[in-house]
Amino acid sequence: MRLRIFTYAVLVAGCLFAIFPYFLTVLTAFKGPGQLSETMPWEPGLPPSTAAFERLFNSGFGGYLVNTALVTAGITLGQVVFAILAAYAFARLSFPGRDALFWVYLSTLMVPPVVTMIPLYLMMQKLGLVDTWAGLMLPTMLGTPYAIFLLRQFFRGIPADLEDAARIDGAGRVRTLLSIVLPLSKPILVTVTTLAVVANWNSFLWPLIITSSEDKRLLSVGIALFKGEIGVDYNAVMAGSLIALAPLLVLFIVFQRFIVRSVAVTGLK
């Protein structure tokens, strides 16, 4: 009994420790400039103020939000489509060096993204794609090793007899993939899509490096530069962070059961 109480106490403490920064973000976002210095960080500002949100959107923050949504949608679509094609090839097609090529590609997960930033920038510069939408999206649009790994593992767990039956009925590879494999892979597709959305929505370093014009500025970059332009306006910065966090929180809540199920199933295969 004591062990159980201790375990729950540790879990509750860990939970409070994890959510406390988000709690402070909400409180700070709804404080006025004077309330920030007059109250303790964990005290709410009374009455709540939306002045920080007004300053934020008056500075062009709405444009950053639209840019981020469009770029995230485009990159995520490309990553999911190309990851499906690559994963199906690694899982079902037979060609020389298939497994070796897969493990070599997967090993690129051990390379920090920062290492490839300068070569990628130089490539975009040679192609004339610096400060363009194409330069912003192309380097990360062709799938990721982690997404391909998850999909490959899931595809390998689908009985090959189903695909053989479809081919006996005259279905080709593409028809088999679209009609048999993908409908059975909804949980892992939701997981891969969610991970891609979160990664692309929060992307900071590459958009900061490759773009310079304000009309191509993304949310994370906009929040950082907004902070630098007007000094340390913690209210506005926290308001921007809250807006950036909200869609991801909703996304996870809606698709939580698919994510947990797909990762659990993939780990068993």
C-alpha positions in Angstrom: 0.0 0.0 0.0 2.8 2.4 0.9 4.6 1.6 -2.3 1.5 2.3 -4.3 1.0 5.7 -2.5 4.7 6.6 -3.1 4.4 5.6 -6.8 1.4 7.8 -7.3 3.0 10.6 -5.5 6.0 10.5 -7.7 3.8 10.3 -10.8 1.7 13.3 -9.7 4.8 15.3 -8.9 6.3 14.5 -12.3 3.0 15.4 -14.0 2.9 18.8 -12.2 6.5 19.4 -13.0 5.8 18.7 -16.7 2.7 20.9 -17.1 3.9 23.8 -14.9 5.7 25.6 -17.8 2.5 25.4 -19.9 0.6 26.8 -16.9 2.9 29.7 -16.7 2.6 30.3 -20.4 -1.2 30.6 -20.1 -1.0 32.9 -17.1 1.6 35.2 -18.7 -0.2 35.4 -22.0 -3.3 36.9 -20.3 -1.5 39.4 -18.2 -1.1 43.1 -19.0 2.3 44.7 -19.1 1.9 46.2 -15.5 0.5 42.9 -14.1 3.6 41.0 -15.2 5.8 43.0 -12.8 3.2 43.4 -10.0 2.3 39.7 -9.6 4.3 36.5 -9.0 4.7 34.3 -12.2 2.3 31.7 -10.9 -0.4 34.2 -10.0 -3.1 35.1 -12.5 -3.5 38.6 -13.7 -6.9 40.1 -12.6 -8.7 41.0 -14.7 -7.3 38.9 -17.6 -6.0 41.0 -20.4 -5.8 40.2 -24.2 -3.5 43.2 -24.9 -0.6 40.8 -25.7 -2.6 39.0 -28.4 -3.6 42.4 -29.9 0.0 43.5 -30.1 0.9 40.2 -31.5 -1.5 40.2 -34.4 -0.9 43.9 -35.1 2.7 43.0 -35.8 1.8 40.6 -38.7 1.6 37.4 -36.6 -1.5 36.3 -38.5 0.6 36.0 -41.7 3.2 33.9 -39.9 0.4 31.6 -38.8 -0.9 31.2 -42.3 2.6 30.6 -43.7 3.3 27.9 -41.1 0.0 26.1 -41.7 0.6 26.0 -45.5 4.2 25.0 -45.3 3.4 22.3 -42.7 0.6 20.9 -44.9 2.8 20.8 -48.0 5.9 19.3 -46.3 3.8 16.8 -44.3 2.0 15.6 -47.5 5.3 15.1 -49.3 6.9 13.3 -46.4 3.9 10.9 -45.9 3.6 10.1 -49.6 7.3 9.5 -50.2 7.6 7.6 -46.9 4.8 5.3 -48.0 6.4 4.5 -51.3 9.9 4.0 -49.8 8.6 1.9 -46.9 6.5 -0.4 -49.3 9.5 -0.9 -51.5 11.7 -1.9 -48.5 9.0 -4.1 -47.1 7.7 -5.9 -50.1 9.8 -5.5 -53.2 12.9 -7.7 -53.8 16.0 -6.1 -55.2 19.7 -6.5 -54.7 21.0 -4.8 -51.6 17.5 -3.9 -50.3 18.2 -4.5 -46.6 21.7 -3.0 -46.7 20.3 0.1 -48.3 17.6 0.4 -45.7 19.9 0.1 -42.8 22.4 2.6 -44.3 19.5 5.0 -44.8 18.2 4.4 -41.3 21.7 5.1 -39.9 21.4 8.7 -41.0 19.2 9.2 -37.9 22.4 9.3 -36.0 23.6 12.3 -38.0 22.6 15.6 -36.2 20.5 17.8 -38.5 22.8 20.7 -37.7 25.6 18.9 -39.6 23.7 19.0 -42.9 22.6 22.6 -42.6 25.5 24.2 -44.4 25.7 21.7 -47.3 21.9 22.1 -47.7 22.2 25.9 -47.8 25.0 25.8 -50.3 22.9 23.5 -52.5 19.9 25.8 -52.3 22.2 28.7 -53.1 23.6 27.1 -56.2 20.0 26.3 -57.4 18.8 29.8 -56.7 16.3 28.7 -54.1 17.5 30.9 -51.1 14.5 32.8 -49.6 12.0 30.9 -51.7 9.1 28.6 -50.8 10.8 25.8 -52.7 14.0 26.2 -50.8 12.1 26.2 -47.5 10.2 23.0 -48.3 12.2 20.7 -50.6 15.0 19.6 -48.3 12.5 18.0 -45.8 9.7 17.0 -48.2 11.0 13.6 -49.5 10.4 11.5 -46.4 12.3 10.9 -43.2 14.1 7.8 -42.0 12.0 7.5 -38.9 8.7 7.6 -40.8 10.0 5.1 -43.3 11.1 2.8 -40.5 7.7 2.9 -38.8 5.8 2.3 -42.0 8.1 -0.5 -43.1 7.7 -2.4 -39.8 4.0 -2.0 -40.0 3.8 -3.1 -43.7 5.8 -6.2 -42.9 3.2 -7.3 -40.4 0.4 -7.3 -42.9 -0.1 -10.9 -44.2 1.4 -11.3 -47.7 -1.5 -13.6 -48.6 -3.8 -10.6 -48.8 -1.6 -9.0 -51.5 -1.2 -12.3 -53.3 -5.0 -12.7 -53.5 -5.3 -9.2 -54.9 -2.6 -9.9 -57.5 -4.5 -13.1 -58.5 -7.5 -10.9 -59.1 -5.4 -8.8 -61.5 -4.4 -5.9 -59.2 -0.9 -4.4 -59.8 1.5 -3.1 -57.2 -0.1 0.4 -57.0 -3.6 -1.0 -56.8 -2.6 -3.4 -54.1 -0.9 -0.6 -52.1 -3.9 1.7 -52.4 -6.7 -0.9 -51.9 -5.1 -3.4 -49.5 -2.1 -2.1 -47.6 -3.1 1.5 -46.9 -6.6 0.8 -45.6 -5.1 -1.6 -43.1 -2.4 0.9 -42.1 -4.6 3.8 -40.8 -3.2 3.8 -37.2 0.4 4.1 -38.4 -0.5 6.6 -41.1 -2.1 8.8 -38.4 1.0 8.4 -36.2 3.4 9.3 -39.0 1.3 12.2 -40.1 1.0 13.6 -36.5 4.8 13.3 -36.0 5.4 15.1 -39.3 3.0 17.9 -38.4 4.6 18.4 -35.0 8.1 18.5 -36.4 7.3 20.8 -39.3 5.1 23.1 -37.2 7.9 23.6 -34.7 10.7 23.9 -37.3 13.0 26.8 -36.5 16.6 26.5 -37.6 16.1 25.8 -41.3 13.4 28.5 -41.8 15.6 30.9 -40.0 18.6 30.2 -42.2 17.0 29.8 -45.6 14.5 32.7 -45.5 15.0 36.4 -44.8 11.9 38.2 -46.1 9.0 38.8 -43.8 6.3 37.4 -46.2 7.9 33.9 -45.8 8.5 34.1 -42.1 7.1 31.1 -40.1 5.6 31.0 -36.6 8.6 29.9 -34.6 10.9 32.4 -36.3 8.3 35.2 -36.0 8.0 34.6 -32.2 11.8 34.7 -31.8 12.2 37.9 -33.9 9.2 39.6 -32.3 11.0 39.1 -29.0 14.1 40.8 -30.4 12.4 43.7 -32.1 10.6 45.2 -29.1 12.8 44.1 -26.3 11.7 41.4 -23.9 7.9 41.5 -24.2 7.2 38.3 -22.3 3.4 38.7 -22.5 3.4 38.8 -26.3 6.0 36.0 -26.6 4.0 33.8 -24.3 0.8 34.6 -26.2 2.5 33.6 -29.4 3.8 30.4 -27.8 0.3 29.6 -26.6 -1.2 30.0 -30.1 1.6 27.9 -31.6 1.0 25.2 -29.0 -2.8 25.0 -29.2 -3.1 23.2 -32.6 -0.6 20.5 -31.6 -2.4 19.9 -28.3 -5.7 19.5 -30.1 -4.1 17.2 -32.7 -2.6 14.9 -30.1 -5.8 14.7 -28.1 -7.9 13.8 -31.1 -5.5 11.1 -32.4 -4.0 9.9 -29.2 -5.5 6.4 -29.3 -4.3 5.8 -32.9 -0.7 6.9 -32.0 -0.5 4.7 -28.9 -2.0 1.7 -30.8 0.2 2.0 -33.8 3.5 2.4 -31.9 2.6 -0.5 -29.7 1.7 -2.8 -32.6 4.8 -1.7 -34.6 7.0 -2.5 -31.6 5.7 -6.1 -31.5 6.6 -6.8 -35.1 
